Amino acid sequence: MFVERGISLNDLEKHSFYSFLALYFGSSLLFVLLSSFWYYSAQKNSLESETYYKLAHLADTISGSVINAQMKGTALLLPHEKGFEYKLISSEEKSAYKEGYFEEDGYKVLVSSATQEHLNVEYVVVKTKLYYQQLQDLINKVLLKAGIVFVLIIFISFLLAKLFMKPVHKRIEQIESFIQDVSHELNTPITALKMSASRAIKKEKYDKKILTNISISTKQLETIYNSLTYLNFTQNKELPTKVNLAMVVERVVKYYEELSSAKEIRIVTDIQDSELLIIESRAELLFSNLLSNAIKYSMPETTITISLKQGLFIIKDEGVGIAEEKLNAIFKLYERDSNIAGGFGVGLNIVKQICDTYKIAIAVNSELGKGSEFRLSFSQ
């Protein structure tokens, strides 16, 4: 199993890792092969042209020497070029040769008639093996460079694949933790519902305490459902309207009365009329998450204070509080400041998303052991 710094990848992560590696490695290898082929072809054509023009130049130089020797009646002086061979062909021998540029027995050969039969020379034949030596050097050079690049690609492929898997691994860990937390959170109200329903059936008569437990458990399930529904990206797009926030806050407070009473938590409110252009269900989810969070992290026999005025909503609890160094992380998805009261780290993230959507400024003041205060500022 592939292990990175002591962290094992599961089957899904390994599949993603090797799929990314294969895709990157394959595409990069194809690019290197094509680039190497294009470079080789271009250099080969350049070498071919260079060889031809070198042979042609040498043939013209020799032909010029032949013509000059006959015209001036001087001795024939022929140039010597390392790596090149030449031969003068008389009129009697010309039938064995054909003018042109070609390959023969490992040589590049140029046959030229530029002597114009001076000194009875019909053709000048110039040939060289340098082309094939240089071509082999070119092949070795291309293979060496491609090999080096290939090794670098293997290294970079693994490096990038690891970097690619880091956020994926973290996200999968968060999702797995989220699923476990949701399962745990759902288990509590579901168990309470089953027990309360069973007790009610056995008593066969009205029992206010049992019905209250059923109501609280049902509301806990509904709160979880509403949060999960909001996180669903296929939400229907509704248009915002002017909403009287006072009515929404009062409705939310009343909704959580049973839960707060069960924990012996007092809710004190100072609610005034205030309007905001927002989807009403989003406003209700916003205040619901803030209040349920306050109840969740408050100790019994404490007070939660709620205030709503023109453009300002404040909710303050006397709960466990939040460490200063963790204040910047509390709005991140799946992040939880404390394991004291459970939860699965989506409530405050939803609060932040709704605030960002409707341009609501949110500020948090908190102190460990003394409680937290959330302030929402908005335009009317």
Secondary structure, 3 states (H helix, E strand, C coil): CCEECCEECCHHHHHHHHHHHHHHHHHHHHHHHHHHHHHHHHHHHHHHHHHHHHHHHHHHHHHHHHHHHHHHCCCCCCCCCCCEEEEEEECCCHHHCCCEEEEECCEEEEEECCCCCHHHEEEEEEEECHHHHHHHHHHHHHHHHHHHHHHHHHHHHHHHHHHHHHHHHHHHHHHHHHHHHHHHHHHHHHHHHHHHHHHHHHHCCCCHHHHHHHHHHHHHHHHHHHHHHHHCCCCCCCCCEEEEHHHHHHHHHHHCHHHHHHCCCEEEEEECCCEEEECHHHHHHHHHHHHHHHHHCCCCCCEEEEEEECCEEEEECCCCCCCHHHHHHCCCCCCCCCCCCCCCCCHHHHHHHHHHHCCCEEEEEEECCCEEEEEEECCC
